[in-house]
Amino acid sequence: MNTKNLVLMALLVGVGAALYLIIPGFGGGMKPDFMLTMMFIGILLFPKASHVFLLALTTGVISGLFSTFPAGFLPNIVDKFVTAFVFFAVVVALKHFTKKLPVAIALAGIGTLLSGIIFLSVAIFVLGVNVPFSGLVIGVVLPTVALNAIAFFFIFPIVTKLVKRSKFDTAFSN
């Protein structure tokens, strides 16, 4: 692994953590997870299993530590790992299409929906947290999908332009 790439991934996770902390929670303590947006950008930039593992681990642990949802640590870790590797598999399968902004935005939205459903499923069905699943999907997960897609629309082109100008070895620098 290239140290410069690790630094860029750490910066993405750090920006995601900062956004995660300043966004207020709603709907039973849940909040939009902008760390997902940064994780998706990291996976699109560095589509390698080892990078995906590190991104999933760091975003899961940091999201879990700062979660305002009851018993949210374990669901955050499980959700980030599953979402990251499913997203990675789709990125690898659609290798040539993911460089187009509309496709990347759609993937980020679908990934956010998957993440929210996995998070709630683990929290409710495994840990037994007593919250209404469908209400949280409609009230929190769907607005989060929209917010993450909008954030991705603005952040992703900026990051890819910066990466293209730099000497980072990413999927977009070639």
MIDOSE-1310 file (N, C-alpha, C; in nm, 2 decimals, decimal comma, always signed):
residues 174
mntk	+0,08/-0,12/+0,00/+0,00/+0,00/+0,00/+0,09/+0,12/+0,00; +0,05/+0,22/-0,08/+0,12/+0,34/-0,09/+0,09/+0,44/+0,02; +0,18/+0,50/+0,09/+0,16/+0,58/+0,20/+0,08/+0,70/+0,16; +0,10/+0,76/+0,04/+0,02/+0,87/+0,00/-0,13/+0,84/-0,01
nlvl	-0,15/+0,72/-0,06/-0,29/+0,67/-0,08/-0,36/+0,66/+0,06; -0,28/+0,60/+0,16/-0,33/+0,59/+0,29/-0,36/+0,72/+0,35; -0,28/+0,82/+0,33/-0,30/+0,96/+0,38/-0,43/+1,01/+0,32; -0,45/+1,00/+0,19/-0,57/+1,05/+0,12/-0,69/+0,98/+0,18
mall	-0,69/+0,85/+0,20/-0,80/+0,77/+0,26/-0,83/+0,82/+0,40; -0,72/+0,85/+0,48/-0,74/+0,90/+0,61/-0,80/+1,04/+0,61; -0,76/+1,12/+0,51/-0,82/+1,26/+0,50/-0,97/+1,24/+0,47; -1,01/+1,15/+0,38/-1,15/+1,13/+0,35/-1,23/+1,09/+0,47
vgvg	-1,17/+1,00/+0,55/-1,24/+0,95/+0,67/-1,25/+1,06/+0,77; -1,14/+1,14/+0,78/-1,15/+1,26/+0,87/-1,25/+1,36/+0,84; -1,26/+1,39/+0,71/-1,37/+1,48/+0,66/-1,51/+1,42/+0,69; -1,52/+1,29/+0,66/-1,64/+1,23/+0,69/-1,68/+1,23/+0,84
aaly	-1,58/+1,21/+0,92/-1,60/+1,21/+1,07/-1,64/+1,35/+1,11; -1,58/+1,46/+1,06/-1,61/+1,59/+1,09/-1,76/+1,62/+1,05; -1,79/+1,58/+0,93/-1,93/+1,60/+0,89/-2,03/+1,53/+0,97; -1,99/+1,40/+1,01/-2,08/+1,32/+1,09/-2,10/+1,38/+1,23
liip	-2,00/+1,45/+1,28/-2,02/+1,51/+1,42/-2,10/+1,64/+1,42; -2,09/+1,71/+1,31/-2,16/+1,84/+1,31/-2,30/+1,83/+1,26; -2,34/+1,73/+1,20/-2,48/+1,71/+1,15/-2,57/+1,67/+1,27; -2,67/+1,74/+1,29/-2,76/+1,70/+1,41/-2,84/+1,57/+1,38
gfgg	-2,87/+1,50/+1,48/-2,95/+1,38/+1,47/-3,10/+1,41/+1,46; -3,17/+1,31/+1,41/-3,32/+1,32/+1,40/-3,37/+1,18/+1,40; -3,50/+1,16/+1,42/-3,57/+1,03/+1,40/-3,52/+0,93/+1,50; -3,53/+0,95/+1,63/-3,49/+0,85/+1,73/-3,34/+0,84/+1,75
gmkp	-3,26/+0,95/+1,73/-3,12/+0,95/+1,75/-3,04/+0,92/+1,63; -3,10/+0,88/+1,52/-3,02/+0,86/+1,40/-2,98/+0,99/+1,33; -2,88/+0,98/+1,26/-2,83/+1,10/+1,18/-2,78/+1,06/+1,05; -2,78/+1,15/+0,95/-2,72/+1,11/+0,82/-2,58/+1,08/+0,84
dfml	-2,53/+0,98/+0,76/-2,40/+0,93/+0,78/-2,31/+0,97/+0,66; -2,25/+1,09/+0,67/-2,17/+1,14/+0,56/-2,03/+1,06/+0,56; -2,01/+0,98/+0,66/-1,89/+0,90/+0,65/-1,90/+0,79/+0,53; -2,03/+0,76/+0,51/-2,06/+0,67/+0,39/-2,01/+0,73/+0,26
tmmf	-2,05/+0,86/+0,25/-2,01/+0,93/+0,13/-1,86/+0,93/+0,11; -1,79/+0,95/+0,21/-1,64/+0,95/+0,20/-1,59/+0,81/+0,18; -1,65/+0,71/+0,24/-1,61/+0,57/+0,22/-1,63/+0,53/+0,07; -1,75/+0,57/+0,02/-1,77/+0,54/-0,12/-1,67/+0,61/-0,22
igil	-1,64/+0,73/-0,19/-1,54/+0,80/-0,27/-1,40/+0,73/-0,26; -1,37/+0,69/-0,14/-1,24/+0,62/-0,12/-1,24/+0,49/-0,20; -1,35/+0,41/-0,20/-1,36/+0,29/-0,27/-1,35/+0,31/-0,42; -1,42/+0,42/-0,47/-1,41/+0,45/-0,61/-1,27/+0,49/-0,65
lfpk	-1,20/+0,56/-0,56/-1,06/+0,60/-0,59/-0,96/+0,49/-0,58; -0,98/+0,40/-0,48/-0,89/+0,29/-0,46/-0,96/+0,16/-0,45; -1,00/+0,10/-0,57/-1,08/-0,02/-0,57/-1,00/-0,15/-0,56; -0,94/-0,16/-0,44/-0,86/-0,28/-0,40/-0,92/-0,33/-0,27
ashv	-0,92/-0,46/-0,25/-0,98/-0,52/-0,13/-0,91/-0,48/+0,00; -0,78/-0,46/-0,01/-0,71/-0,42/+0,12/-0,75/-0,27/+0,15; -0,77/-0,19/+0,05/-0,81/-0,05/+0,08/-0,96/-0,05/+0,13; -1,04/-0,13/+0,07/-1,18/-0,14/+0,11/-1,19/-0,18/+0,26
flla	-1,11/-0,28/+0,29/-1,11/-0,33/+0,43/-1,07/-0,22/+0,53; -0,97/-0,15/+0,50/-0,93/-0,04/+0,59/-1,03/+0,07/+0,60; -1,09/+0,11/+0,48/-1,20/+0,21/+0,48/-1,32/+0,16/+0,56; -1,36/+0,04/+0,55/-1,47/-0,02/+0,62/-1,44/-0,02/+0,77
lttg	-1,32/-0,07/+0,81/-1,29/-0,07/+0,95/-1,29/+0,06/+1,01; -1,22/+0,16/+0,95/-1,21/+0,29/+1,01/-1,34/+0,36/+1,01; -1,42/+0,36/+0,91/-1,55/+0,43/+0,91/-1,65/+0,36/+1,00; -1,64/+0,23/+1,01/-1,73/+0,16/+1,10/-1,70/+0,19/+1,25
visg	-1,57/+0,19/+1,28/-1,54/+0,21/+1,42/-1,57/+0,36/+1,46; -1,53/+0,45/+1,37/-1,55/+0,59/+1,41/-1,70/+0,62/+1,41; -1,78/+0,57/+1,31/-1,92/+0,59/+1,32/-1,98/+0,53/+1,44; -1,94/+0,41/+1,48/-1,99/+0,35/+1,60/-1,96/+0,42/+1,73
lfst	-1,84/+0,48/+1,73/-1,80/+0,55/+1,85/-1,88/+0,68/+1,87; -1,92/+0,74/+1,76/-1,99/+0,87/+1,77/-2,14/+0,85/+1,74; -2,19/+0,73/+1,74/-2,33/+0,70/+1,71/-2,42/+0,75/+1,82; -2,53/+0,82/+1,78/-2,63/+0,86/+1,88/-2,74/+0,76/+1,89
fpag	-2,74/+0,66/+1,81/-2,84/+0,55/+1,81/-2,82/+0,46/+1,93; -2,92/+0,41/+2,00/-2,90/+0,32/+2,11/-2,83/+0,19/+2,06; -2,72/+0,15/+2,13/-2,64/+0,03/+2,09/-2,60/+0,04/+1,95; -2,55/+0,15/+1,90/-2,52/+0,17/+1,76/-2,38/+0,13/+1,72
flpn	-2,29/+0,09/+1,81/-2,15/+0,06/+1,78/-2,14/-0,06/+1,69; -2,19/-0,18/+1,73/-2,19/-0,30/+1,65/-2,26/-0,29/+1,52; -2,38/-0,24/+1,52/-2,45/-0,22/+1,39/-2,37/-0,14/+1,29; -2,30/-0,03/+1,34/-2,22/+0,05/+1,25/-2,11/-0,03/+1,19
ivdk	-2,04/-0,11/+1,26/-1,93/-0,19/+1,21/-1,98/-0,29/+1,11; -2,08/-0,36/+1,15/-2,13/-0,47/+1,05/-2,18/-0,40/+0,92; -2,26/-0,29/+0,94/-2,31/-0,22/+0,82/-2,20/-0,17/+0,73; -2,10/-0,11/+0,79/-1,99/-0,06/+0,70/-1,92/-0,17/+0,63
fvta	-1,89/-0,28/+0,69/-1,82/-0,39/+0,63/-1,90/-0,45/+0,51; -2,03/-0,48/+0,54/-2,11/-0,54/+0,44/-2,13/-0,44/+0,32; -2,16/-0,32/+0,35/-2,19/-0,21/+0,25/-2,06/-0,19/+0,17; -1,95/-0,18/+0,24/-1,82/-0,15/+0,16/-1,79/-0,26/+0,06
fvff	-1,80/-0,39/+0,10/-1,77/-0,49/+0,01/-1,87/-0,52/-0,10; -2,00/-0,49/-0,07/-2,10/-0,50/-0,17/-2,07/-0,39/-0,27; -2,05/-0,27/-0,22/-2,02/-0,15/-0,31/-1,89/-0,18/-0,39; -1,79/-0,23/-0,33/-1,67/-0,27/-0,40/-1,70/-0,37/-0,51
avvv	-1,78/-0,47/-0,49/-1,81/-0,57/-0,59/-1,88/-0,51/-0,71; -1,97/-0,41/-0,68/-2,05/-0,34/-0,79/-1,95/-0,25/-0,86; -1,86/-0,19/-0,79/-1,76/-0,10/-0,86/-1,67/-0,18/-0,95; -1,63/-0,30/-0,91/-1,54/-0,38/-0,99/-1,62/-0,43/-1,11
alkh	-1,75/-0,47/-1,09/-1,83/-0,52/-1,20/-1,86/-0,42/-1,30; -1,88/-0,29/-1,26/-1,91/-0,18/-1,35/-1,79/-0,09/-1,37; -1,68/-0,15/-1,37/-1,55/-0,07/-1,37/-1,55/+0,05/-1,46; -1,59/+0,04/-1,59/-1,58/+0,15/-1,68/-1,70/+0,25/-1,67
ftkk	-1,80/+0,21/-1,60/-1,92/+0,30/-1,59/-1,91/+0,39/-1,47; -1,83/+0,35/-1,37/-1,83/+0,42/-1,24/-1,75/+0,55/-1,25; -1,69/+0,58/-1,36/-1,62/+0,71/-1,38/-1,71/+0,82/-1,42; -1,84/+0,78/-1,45/-1,94/+0,87/-1,49/-2,01/+0,92/-1,37
lpva	-2,03/+1,05/-1,35/-2,08/+1,11/-1,23/-2,23/+1,05/-1,20; -2,32/+1,05/-1,29/-2,45/+1,00/-1,26/-2,45/+0,85/-1,21; -2,37/+0,77/-1,27/-2,36/+0,63/-1,22/-2,30/+0,63/-1,08; -2,20/+0,71/-1,05/-2,14/+0,71/-0,92/-2,24/+0,76/-0,82
iala	-2,32/+0,86/-0,85/-2,42/+0,91/-0,76/-2,52/+0,81/-0,73; -2,57/+0,74/-0,84/-2,67/+0,63/-0,82/-2,61/+0,52/-0,73; -2,49/+0,48/-0,75/-2,43/+0,38/-0,66/-2,42/+0,43/-0,52; -2,38/+0,55/-0,50/-2,37/+0,61/-0,36/-2,51/+0,61/-0,29
gigt	-2,61/+0,64/-0,37/-2,75/+0,64/-0,31/-2,79/+0,50/-0,28; -2,77/+0,40/-0,37/-2,81/+0,26/-0,34/-2,72/+0,21/-0,23; -2,60/+0,25/-0,22/-2,51/+0,20/-0,11/-2,56/+0,26/+0,02; -2,61/+0,38/+0,02/-2,66/+0,44/+0,15/-2,79/+0,37/+0,19
llsg	-2,87/+0,34/+0,09/-2,99/+0,27/+0,13/-2,96/+0,13/+0,19; -2,87/+0,06/+0,12/-2,82/-0,07/+0,17/-2,77/-0,06/+0,31; -2,69/+0,04/+0,33/-2,62/+0,06/+0,47/-2,73/+0,09/+0,57; -2,82/+0,17/+0,54/-2,93/+0,20/+0,64/-3,01/+0,08/+0,68
iifl	-3,04/+0,00/+0,58/-3,13/-0,12/+0,60/-3,05/-0,22/+0,68; -2,92/-0,24/+0,65/-2,83/-0,33/+0,73/-2,82/-0,28/+0,87; -2,79/-0,15/+0,89/-2,78/-0,09/+1,02/-2,90/-0,12/+1,10; -3,02/-0,09/+1,05/-3,14/-0,11/+1,13/-3,17/-0,25/+1,15
svai	-3,14/-0,34/+1,05/-3,17/-0,48/+1,07/-3,08/-0,54/+1,19; -2,95/-0,50/+1,19/-2,87/-0,55/+1,29/-2,91/-0,50/+1,43; -2,94/-0,37/+1,43/-2,98/-0,30/+1,56/-3,11/-0,36/+1,61; -3,21/-0,39/+1,53/-3,34/-0,43/+1,57/-3,34/-0,58/+1,59
fvlg	-3,30/-0,66/+1,49/-3,32/-0,80/+1,49/-3,21/-0,88/+1,57; -3,09/-0,82/+1,57/-2,98/-0,89/+1,64/-2,97/-0,84/+1,79; -2,97/-0,71/+1,80/-2,95/-0,65/+1,94/-3,08/-0,63/+2,01; -3,19/-0,64/+1,94/-3,32/-0,62/+2,00/-3,36/-0,48/+2,04
vnvp	-3,31/-0,38/+1,97/-3,34/-0,25/+2,00/-3,49/-0,23/+1,96; -3,57/-0,17/+2,04/-3,71/-0,15/+2,02/-3,74/-0,02/+1,95; -3,73/-0,02/+1,82/-3,76/+0,09/+1,73/-3,84/+0,04/+1,61; -3,93/+0,13/+1,55/-4,00/+0,09/+1,44/-3,92/+0,09/+1,31
fsgl	-3,90/-0,03/+1,25/-3,81/-0,04/+1,13/-3,86/+0,04/+1,01; -3,99/+0,02/+0,97/-4,04/+0,10/+0,85/-4,04/+0,25/+0,88; -4,07/+0,29/+1,00/-4,07/+0,43/+1,03/-3,94/+0,49/+1,01; -3,84/+0,42/+1,06/-3,70/+0,47/+1,05/-3,65/+0,47/+0,91
vigv	-3,69/+0,37/+0,83/-3,65/+0,36/+0,69/-3,70/+0,49/+0,62; -3,83/+0,51/+0,64/-3,90/+0,62/+0,57/-3,85/+0,76/+0,63; -3,84/+0,77/+0,76/-3,81/+0,89/+0,82/-3,66/+0,93/+0,83; -3,57/+0,83/+0,82/-3,43/+0,86/+0,84/-3,35/+0,81/+0,72
vlpt	-3,37/+0,69/+0,68/-3,28/+0,63/+0,58/-3,31/+0,70/+0,44; -3,43/+0,71/+0,40/-3,46/+0,77/+0,27/-3,41/+0,92/+0,26; -3,43/+1,00/+0,37/-3,37/+1,14/+0,36/-3,22/+1,13/+0,36; -3,16/+1,04/+0,43/-3,01/+1,02/+0,43/-2,97/+0,98/+0,29
valn	-3,04/+0,90/+0,22/-3,00/+0,86/+0,08/-3,00/+0,99/+0,00; -3,10/+1,07/+0,01/-3,11/+1,20/-0,07/-2,99/+1,29/-0,03; -2,97/+1,31/+0,10/-2,86/+1,40/+0,15/-2,72/+1,35/+0,10; -2,70/+1,22/+0,11/-2,57/+1,16/+0,07/-2,55/+1,17/-0,08
aiaf	-2,66/+1,16/-0,16/-2,65/+1,17/-0,30/-2,61/+1,32/-0,34; -2,68/+1,41/-0,27/-2,65/+1,55/-0,30/-2,50/+1,59/-0,25; -2,46/+1,54/-0,14/-2,32/+1,56/-0,09/-2,22/+1,50/-0,19; -2,25/+1,38/-0,23/-2,17/+1,31/-0,33/-2,16/+1,39/-0,46
ffif	-2,27/+1,44/-0,50/-2,27/+1,52/-0,63/-2,17/+1,64/-0,62; -2,16/+1,70/-0,50/-2,07/+1,82/-0,49/-1,93/+1,77/-0,46; -1,91/+1,68/-0,37/-1,78/+1,64/-0,32/-1,70/+1,56/-0,42; -1,76/+1,46/-0,48/-1,69/+1,37/-0,57/-1,61/+1,44/-0,69
pivt	-1,68/+1,53/-0,76/-1,60/+1,60/-0,87/-1,48/+1,68/-0,82; -1,50/+1,74/-0,70/-1,39/+1,81/-0,64/-1,27/+1,72/-0,61; -1,30/+1,61/-0,54/-1,19/+1,52/-0,51/-1,13/+1,46/-0,63; -1,21/+1,42/-0,73/-1,14/+1,36/-0,85/-1,06/+1,46/-0,93
klvk	-1,10/+1,59/-0,93/-1,02/+1,69/-1,00/-0,89/+1,71/-0,92; -0,89/+1,71/-0,79/-0,77/+1,73/-0,71/-0,68/+1,61/-0,73; -0,74/+1,49/-0,73/-0,66/+1,37/-0,75/-0,59/+1,36/-0,88; -0,66/+1,41/-0,99/-0,61/+1,40/-1,12/-0,49/+1,50/-1,13
rskf	-0,49/+1,61/-1,06/-0,39/+1,71/-1,07/-0,27/+1,67/-0,98; -0,29/+1,58/-0,89/-0,18/+1,54/-0,80/-0,12/+1,41/-0,86; -0,03/+1,36/-0,78/+0,04/+1,24/-0,83/-0,01/+1,11/-0,75; -0,13/+1,12/-0,71/-0,19/+1,00/-0,65/-0,22/+0,89/-0,75
dtaf	-0,19/+0,77/-0,71/-0,22/+0,66/-0,80/-0,36/+0,60/-0,77; -0,46/+0,65/-0,84/-0,60/+0,61/-0,82/-0,66/+0,56/-0,94; -0,78/+0,51/-0,93/-0,86/+0,46/-1,05/-0,89/+0,57/-1,15; -0,88/+0,70/-1,10/-0,92/+0,81/-1,18/-0,79/+0,89/-1,23
sn	-0,68/+0,85/-1,19/-0,56/+0,92/-1,24/-0,50/+0,87/-1,37; -0,55/+0,76/-1,42/-0,50/+0,70/-1,54/-0,58/+0,75/-1,66
